[in-house]
Amino acid sequence: MTLKATKKEELSDGIIVSFHAKWHPLLTAGAVNCVFRKRGPQHMEPRWIYVYVGTPIKAIVGRLPLERLEVMPVTECLHLTTAGAIAKDELVQYANNYKGLFVFWVGKYQRANQEVDFDYLNSRHGFSPPQSFLLLSRQGKKQLDDLCGF
């Protein structure tokens, strides 16, 4: 069974977003109130972001409730760097030539009772970490909730 929704009728209210390992302690500490991304869902507004952390952790480690999603000009995003726990120059470098970014306003981070590692996700569900985000199917979200102990 795949985690990814392939048809509109399969869509859940969750997405998986990949994070660099440096974000793990910031998320765990509750320092991140918004997440900036170049791409975001266009035809649905998720309620949950499942956090996949890359090397060396390589696992789904928790989830964030999504309170609001908007697209903002990079110039406005620069005023939100404290909320995003990111330096202005780092956000400018990330945004590169993009005029606007998706801003995911998030609530309190929920740590998974059991992290679900890449090897398991890949072998059982054909999972590859998304470049931007992965739309979860209803079955996939339920599976992740069960595996993570949410």
The 8 nearest C-alpha neighbors of each residue, nearest first, counted from 0:
[[1, 124, 2, 123, 139, 125, 138, 3],
 [0, 2, 124, 3, 125, 139, 126, 4],
 [1, 3, 139, 135, 136, 124, 0, 4],
 [4, 2, 135, 136, 1, 134, 5, 133],
 [3, 5, 136, 135, 10, 9, 134, 6],
 [4, 6, 3, 7, 9, 136, 10, 134],
 [7, 5, 9, 8, 4, 10, 136, 3],
 [6, 8, 9, 10, 5, 4, 136, 11],
 [7, 9, 6, 10, 4, 5, 11, 136],
 [10, 8, 136, 7, 6, 4, 137, 11],
 [11, 9, 136, 4, 7, 8, 137, 135],
 [10, 12, 137, 136, 13, 135, 9, 140],
 [11, 13, 45, 46, 47, 10, 14, 44],
 [14, 12, 47, 45, 11, 135, 48, 46],
 [13, 15, 134, 48, 135, 133, 49, 132],
 [14, 16, 49, 133, 132, 48, 50, 51],
 [15, 17, 132, 50, 51, 49, 131, 14],
 [18, 16, 51, 52, 129, 50, 128, 15],
 [19, 17, 52, 51, 53, 20, 22, 16],
 [18, 20, 53, 21, 52, 22, 17, 54],
 [21, 19, 22, 23, 52, 53, 18, 54],
 [20, 22, 19, 23, 24, 25, 18, 52],
 [23, 21, 25, 20, 24, 19, 26, 18],
 [22, 24, 26, 20, 25, 21, 27, 52],
 [25, 23, 27, 26, 22, 28, 21, 20],
 [26, 24, 28, 22, 30, 27, 23, 29],
 [25, 27, 29, 23, 28, 24, 31, 30],
 [26, 28, 24, 29, 25, 23, 108, 110],
 [29, 27, 25, 26, 30, 24, 31, 108],
 [30, 28, 26, 27, 31, 108, 25, 107],
 [29, 31, 25, 28, 26, 84, 32, 82],
 [32, 30, 83, 84, 29, 33, 26, 82],
 [33, 31, 82, 105, 83, 104, 30, 106],
 [34, 32, 104, 83, 103, 105, 31, 82],
 [33, 35, 103, 102, 83, 36, 104, 32],
 [36, 34, 102, 101, 100, 103, 33, 37],
 [35, 37, 101, 38, 100, 34, 102, 39],
 [38, 36, 100, 101, 94, 39, 35, 97],
 [39, 37, 36, 131, 101, 40, 100, 132],
 [38, 40, 101, 41, 36, 37, 132, 131],
 [39, 41, 42, 43, 44, 38, 132, 45],
 [40, 42, 43, 39, 44, 38, 101, 45],
 [43, 41, 40, 44, 7, 39, 45, 10],
 [44, 42, 41, 40, 45, 12, 10, 134],
 [43, 45, 46, 40, 42, 68, 12, 41],
 [44, 46, 12, 13, 47, 43, 14, 65],
 [45, 47, 65, 12, 64, 13, 44, 66],
 [48, 46, 13, 64, 65, 45, 63, 49],
 [47, 49, 63, 14, 62, 15, 13, 50],
 [48, 50, 62, 15, 14, 61, 16, 47],
 [51, 49, 62, 61, 59, 16, 60, 15],
 [50, 52, 59, 17, 58, 16, 18, 60],
 [53, 51, 18, 57, 20, 58, 19, 17],
 [52, 54, 57, 19, 20, 56, 55, 18],
 [55, 53, 56, 57, 20, 52, 19, 58],
 [54, 56, 57, 53, 20, 52, 58, 19],
 [57, 55, 54, 58, 53, 52, 20, 116],
 [58, 56, 53, 54, 117, 52, 55, 116],
 [59, 57, 116, 115, 117, 51, 52, 56],
 [58, 60, 51, 115, 50, 114, 61, 52],
 [59, 61, 114, 111, 58, 50, 51, 110],
 [62, 60, 110, 111, 50, 109, 59, 49],
 [61, 63, 49, 109, 50, 48, 108, 110],
 [62, 64, 108, 48, 47, 105, 109, 65],
 [65, 63, 47, 106, 105, 46, 66, 48],
 [66, 64, 105, 46, 47, 67, 104, 63],
 [65, 67, 105, 104, 64, 106, 46, 68],
 [68, 66, 104, 65, 103, 69, 105, 102],
 [69, 67, 103, 102, 104, 101, 66, 70],
 [70, 68, 102, 101, 71, 67, 103, 100],
 [69, 71, 101, 100, 102, 99, 72, 68],
 [70, 72, 99, 100, 73, 69, 75, 101],
 [73, 71, 99, 74, 75, 98, 100, 76],
 [72, 74, 76, 99, 75, 98, 100, 77],
 [73, 75, 72, 77, 76, 78, 71, 99],
 [76, 74, 77, 73, 72, 78, 71, 79],
 [77, 75, 73, 79, 78, 74, 72, 71],
 [76, 78, 75, 79, 74, 80, 87, 73],
 [77, 79, 76, 75, 80, 74, 81, 87],
 [80, 78, 76, 82, 77, 81, 83, 75],
 [79, 81, 83, 85, 82, 77, 78, 84],
 [80, 82, 84, 83, 79, 85, 86, 78],
 [83, 81, 32, 79, 80, 84, 33, 31],
 [82, 84, 33, 80, 31, 81, 85, 32],
 [85, 83, 81, 31, 82, 80, 30, 86],
 [84, 86, 80, 83, 81, 87, 89, 90],
 [85, 87, 89, 88, 80, 90, 84, 81],
 [88, 86, 90, 89, 77, 80, 91, 85],
 [87, 89, 91, 90, 86, 92, 85, 93],
 [90, 88, 92, 86, 87, 91, 93, 85],
 [91, 89, 93, 87, 92, 88, 94, 86],
 [92, 90, 88, 94, 89, 93, 87, 95],
 [91, 93, 89, 95, 90, 94, 88, 87],
 [94, 92, 90, 95, 91, 89, 37, 88],
 [95, 93, 91, 97, 92, 90, 96, 37],
 [94, 96, 92, 93, 97, 91, 90, 98],
 [97, 95, 94, 98, 92, 91, 93, 99],
 [98, 96, 94, 99, 95, 100, 37, 73],
 [97, 99, 72, 73, 96, 100, 94, 74],
 [100, 98, 72, 73, 71, 97, 70, 101],
 [101, 99, 37, 70, 71, 36, 73, 102],
 [100, 102, 70, 36, 69, 35, 39, 37],
 [101, 103, 35, 69, 34, 68, 70, 104],
 [102, 104, 68, 34, 33, 105, 67, 101],
 [105, 103, 33, 67, 66, 65, 32, 68],
 [104, 106, 65, 32, 66, 33, 64, 63],
 [105, 107, 64, 63, 65, 108, 66, 32],
 [106, 108, 109, 63, 29, 105, 64, 32],
 [107, 109, 63, 62, 29, 110, 106, 26],
 [110, 108, 62, 61, 63, 107, 111, 27],
 [109, 111, 61, 60, 108, 112, 62, 27],
 [112, 110, 61, 147, 113, 60, 114, 148],
 [113, 111, 148, 147, 110, 114, 149, 61],
 [112, 114, 147, 111, 148, 115, 146, 60],
 [115, 113, 60, 59, 111, 147, 58, 116],
 [116, 114, 59, 58, 113, 147, 146, 117],
 [115, 117, 58, 118, 119, 57, 114, 120],
 [116, 118, 120, 58, 57, 119, 121, 115],
 [119, 117, 121, 120, 116, 122, 123, 57],
 [118, 120, 122, 117, 121, 116, 123, 115],
 [121, 119, 117, 124, 126, 123, 118, 122],
 [120, 122, 126, 125, 118, 124, 119, 123],
 [121, 123, 119, 120, 125, 124, 118, 126],
 [124, 122, 120, 121, 119, 125, 0, 126],
 [123, 125, 1, 126, 120, 121, 0, 122],
 [126, 124, 121, 122, 123, 1, 120, 127],
 [125, 127, 121, 124, 120, 128, 2, 1],
 [126, 128, 129, 121, 125, 117, 120, 124],
 [129, 127, 17, 126, 130, 51, 53, 16],
 [128, 130, 132, 131, 133, 17, 127, 16],
 [131, 129, 132, 128, 17, 16, 133, 127],
 [130, 132, 129, 38, 16, 17, 133, 39],
 [133, 131, 16, 129, 15, 130, 14, 134],
 [132, 134, 15, 14, 129, 135, 3, 16],
 [135, 133, 14, 3, 4, 136, 13, 132],
 [136, 134, 3, 4, 14, 13, 2, 139],
 [135, 137, 4, 10, 139, 11, 9, 3],
 [136, 138, 11, 140, 139, 10, 9, 141],
 [139, 137, 141, 136, 140, 142, 2, 9],
 [140, 138, 2, 136, 142, 137, 141, 135],
 [141, 139, 143, 137, 142, 138, 135, 144],
 [140, 142, 144, 138, 139, 143, 145, 137],
 [141, 143, 139, 145, 140, 144, 138, 146],
 [144, 142, 146, 140, 145, 141, 147, 139],
 [143, 145, 149, 141, 147, 142, 146, 148],
 [144, 146, 148, 142, 143, 147, 141, 149],
 [145, 147, 143, 148, 144, 142, 115, 113],
 [148, 146, 113, 111, 144, 145, 112, 149],
 [149, 147, 145, 112, 146, 144, 113, 111],
 [148, 144, 147, 145, 111, 112, 146, 143]]
